[in-house]
């Protein structure tokens, strides 16, 4: 999957501002950036597309609300969805995904901190950087709120460039970690098979989906 970095912080710590500025900076460098967040108000984001919500209430597993400028996927769930599953729904065609919040997820994190907002967050794992307007006692690298070029450099070198070429494997809806050897085997086999098909030219991306028929009870 694309590299995912969570932007965390306390209330009014400017997490949304940090994401917005990073999106602008990374897109100016030619990268495809996706973002995600979550809302405490269930269904609030789909009320504008009332027909789509009616579909969900009728029992549809998922629906897409389409307009001339956007697509909104609505999928009914029974509990809070893990970040990894949300990223999978979002898709693979991005250079990086910036997630607002998700402080408990096992992802690298950038903490946003404003002076007067109390002490930095505690017991948060994998903090790789802090955006702050005052010096802090932390091992993570610190950036000011005006230093988004260097912060984007950190994301570019540490996360985007190492995963420019990648392969993702999901078995029974769970991500399967791949070491270098199986990555090479799977990549070579799929490319060889696809390149032999009529009408296939240069391959820059390839998607395969397999669903076996379940045995009936």
C-alpha positions in Angstrom: 0.0 0.0 0.0 1.1 3.6 -0.3 3.1 5.0 2.6 0.8 6.4 5.3 1.8 9.1 7.8 -0.6 10.2 10.5 -0.8 13.9 11.6 -1.7 13.9 15.3 -2.1 16.5 17.9 -4.4 17.8 20.6 -7.5 19.9 19.9 -6.7 23.2 18.1 -3.1 22.1 17.4 -3.4 22.9 13.7 -3.4 19.4 12.4 -5.7 20.4 9.5 -3.4 23.3 8.7 -0.3 21.0 8.7 -2.0 18.5 6.3 -3.2 21.3 4.0 0.3 22.9 3.7 1.9 19.5 3.2 -0.5 18.5 0.5 0.2 21.8 -1.3 4.0 21.4 -1.0 4.0 17.7 -2.1 1.6 18.3 -5.0 3.8 21.2 -6.2 6.6 18.5 -6.5 4.4 16.4 -8.8 3.3 13.8 -6.2 -0.2 12.3 -6.0 -1.3 12.8 -2.4 -4.5 11.5 -0.7 -5.8 12.4 2.7 -8.2 10.9 5.1 -9.9 11.7 8.4 -12.8 10.6 10.5 -15.8 12.4 11.9 -17.6 11.8 15.2 -20.9 12.5 13.6 -22.1 9.4 11.8 -23.7 9.9 8.4 -23.1 13.7 8.5 -20.9 13.6 5.4 -23.5 11.8 3.2 -26.6 13.9 4.0 -25.9 16.0 1.0 -26.4 12.9 -1.1 -29.6 11.7 0.4 -30.3 9.1 -2.3 -27.0 7.4 -1.4 -27.9 7.2 2.3 -31.3 5.8 1.4 -29.5 3.0 -0.5 -27.5 2.1 2.6 -30.6 2.2 4.8 -32.2 -0.2 2.3 -29.4 -2.7 2.8 -26.8 -1.9 0.1 -23.3 -3.0 1.3 -21.9 0.2 -0.3 -22.8 3.0 -2.5 -21.1 5.8 -4.4 -22.5 9.4 -4.5 -21.3 10.9 -7.8 -21.3 14.5 -9.0 -19.5 16.4 -11.7 -16.6 17.1 -9.4 -16.4 14.4 -6.8 -17.1 10.8 -5.8 -18.1 9.9 -2.2 -18.0 6.2 -1.2 -20.4 5.3 1.6 -20.0 1.8 3.2 -21.9 0.6 6.2 -19.8 -0.8 9.0 -20.5 -2.3 12.4 -17.6 -0.8 14.2 -14.7 1.6 13.9 -12.8 0.7 10.7 -9.0 0.1 11.1 -6.8 2.6 9.3 -5.3 -0.2 7.1 -8.7 -1.1 5.8 -9.6 2.5 5.1 -6.4 2.9 3.1 -7.2 -0.2 1.1 -10.6 1.2 0.2 -8.9 4.5 -0.8 -6.7 2.6 -3.3 -3.1 2.2 -4.3 -2.7 5.0 -6.9 -1.1 7.6 -4.6 2.5 8.4 -3.7 1.6 9.1 0.0 -1.5 9.2 2.2 -1.7 11.7 5.0 -4.1 10.7 7.8 -5.5 13.3 10.2 -5.7 11.7 13.7 -5.5 7.9 14.1 -3.0 8.3 16.9 -3.3 4.7 18.0 -2.6 3.3 14.5 0.8 1.7 13.8 1.9 4.4 11.4 4.7 7.0 11.4 3.3 10.2 12.9 3.9 13.9 12.8 2.7 15.8 15.9 1.3 19.3 15.6 1.9 21.4 18.7 0.8 24.9 19.5 2.3 27.0 22.4 -0.2 27.2 25.2 -1.8 23.9 24.2 -0.2 22.0 27.1 2.5 19.4 27.0 3.0 17.2 23.9 1.0 14.1 23.5 2.2 11.1 25.6 2.4 7.4 24.9 2.2 8.0 21.2 4.4 5.6 19.2 6.4 6.3 16.1 6.6 10.1 16.2 9.0 11.0 13.5 8.6 14.8 13.6 6.9 17.6 15.5 5.6 20.9 14.0 5.7 23.4 16.8 5.9 27.1 17.5 8.1 26.6 20.6 11.2 24.5 21.5 10.3 21.1 22.9 12.2 18.4 24.8 11.7 15.6 22.3 13.8 13.1 20.3 11.8 13.7 17.2 12.9 16.3 14.6 11.3 19.7 15.1 10.0 22.0 12.4 8.3 25.4 12.6 4.9 26.1 11.1 6.7 28.0 8.3 9.1 25.2 7.4 7.0 23.0 5.2 9.6 22.6 2.5 12.0 20.8 4.9 9.1 18.8 6.4 8.1 17.7 2.8 11.8 16.8 2.2 11.5 14.4 5.2 8.4 12.7 3.8 9.9 12.6 0.3 13.2 11.0 1.2 11.9 8.8 4.1 8.6 7.6 2.7 7.8 8.5 -0.9 11.0 7.7 -2.8 11.6 4.3 -1.1 8.1 3.1 -2.2 7.9 4.5 -5.7 7.9 1.0 -7.0 5.9 -1.4 -4.8 3.6 -4.4 -4.8 0.8 -5.1 -2.4 -0.7 -8.4 -1.6 -4.0 -9.0 0.3 -5.2 -12.5 1.2 -8.7 -12.8 2.7 -8.8 -9.0 3.0 -5.6 -8.9 5.2 -2.4 -7.4 4.0 0.5 -9.9 3.7 4.0 -8.6 4.3 6.4 -9.5 1.5 10.2 -9.7 1.7 12.3 -8.9 -1.3 12.4 -12.5 -2.8 8.6 -13.1 -3.0 8.1 -9.5 -4.2 10.4 -10.2 -7.1 8.8 -13.6 -7.9 5.3 -12.3 -7.9 6.2 -9.1 -9.8 8.0 -11.1 -12.5 5.3 -13.7 -12.9 2.5 -11.2 -13.2 4.3 -8.9 -15.6 5.3 -11.9 -17.8 1.7 -13.2 -17.9 0.1 -9.8 -18.6 2.7 -8.7 -21.2 1.7 -11.8 -23.3 -1.9 -10.8 -23.5 -3.2 -9.3 -26.7 -3.5 -5.5 -26.6 -1.2 -5.0 -23.6 1.6 -2.5 -24.1 3.8 -0.8 -21.5 2.7 -1.9 -18.0 3.0 0.8 -15.3 0.5 -0.7 -12.9 -1.4 -4.0 -12.7 -4.3 -5.0 -10.6 -5.5 -8.6 -10.1 -8.6 -9.6 -8.1 -9.5 -13.2 -7.2 -12.6 -14.3 -5.4 -13.3 -18.0 -5.0 -16.8 -19.3 -4.8 -17.7 -20.1 -1.2 -18.9 -23.7 -0.5 -22.6 -23.6 0.2 -23.9 -25.0 3.5 
